């Protein structure tokens, strides 16, 4: 199941922050697209929304994309 979130205010942004707090990424996966005024980063994030038991054996990470629009410089 794909998780799609959008942030329109500070409260929304805090929810997205919680979902990506343990993400790992490479600097080479950061990309600024000046023509689109967009900053994009690809990451492998921990799947916090997955239901798990107390003794869950396998932690799951999923490749995810986070982007910011209306970016004027990076």
SULWO-V109850 format. One record per run of one state. SS is the DSSP state (h for helix, s for strand, l for the rest). FROM is the first residue (numbers start at 1). TO is the last residue. If there is no record, write none. Layout:
# SULWO-V109850
ss: (SS	SS)
from: (FROM	FROM)
to: (TO	TO)
This chain:
# SULWO-V109850
ss: (l	h	l	s	l	h	s	h	l	s	l	s	l)
from: (1	10	21	24	25	27	30	34	37	38	47	61	70)
to: (9	20	23	24	26	29	33	36	37	46	60	69	74)
